[in-house]
Amino acid sequence: MSKYIPKIIGGFINFISLFSVTFASKIAIYIFSKPRKGHINAKEKEYLDTANQEIVYYQDIAIQTYQWQGNKPTVLLVHGWESNSYRWKDLIKHLKVENYNIISIDAPAHGNSGNKTFNAILYSECINAVINQFNIHTVIGHSVGGTACAIALHNYKISSVKKFISLGAPSNFIALSKNYRKMMGFNKRVMKAMDAYYLQEFGHLPEYFTVANYSKNIQAKGLIIHDRKDRIIPYKDAIEIARYYKNSKLVKTVGFGHGLKSEKVYNHILEFLND
């Protein structure tokens, strides 16, 4: 039954569009932007409470930050969709051994941060606010967190960040948007109204937001790590990112999936940081 739920909801939104297509599109975008996971459970809270915690505000959104202090340059950790700062636990252990100063953030509508919805543009603006608060040397972003980092580094010309590590990041949002619309079965009326909303809200259609439009102007030295068997974001996205991100190195792994949680990946990261 659960596999039919998106079509049922999509059909209801299509029905609403007969009376108000603007309202229907807002519902569609709200569903697309609202994470179902990423809240912090008791086990995760126990670990995150070992960090110094501080709230950084972007407009009226409270962004939760965690800090594990060290004497080496500051590394900012940026998680992806339906996750939170706990996902970095194993990497943080390695960074602490190396004595890096570590900052991690919860994305809007994730973890202990505020807001009800999420999008990569909003995330990039929150990332910029955190970078301005702390003296960030290196940014590490996983999945859409990596894309949001690329957008922030491009839009705000952040010269203080010298290194950028992208882990399993999508090169664009076209496939994500198309898959969502197909899954929900939206009619052309709703899809057209959704595009109009994106144009009004962000000044561009979803297909504009490709890493090709951002990474080619990033000055920070880059490391792109992507697994050949990633079932969430295909490896070809990493190839496209590397094609445009000239000041970067692409590392292919096999068998670690989208999460990229492995000692081999952590060793690649530490080698890049220590270089």
Helices and strands as residue ranges (DSSP letters): G 2-4, H 5-17, H 21-33, H 42-48, E 52-58, E 61-68, E 72-78, G 85-88, H 89-97, E 100-105, H 120-133, E 136-142, H 144-155, E 163-167, H 174-184, H 188-202, G 206-208, G 211-213, G 215-217, E 221-227, H 235-244, E 248-253, H 263-274
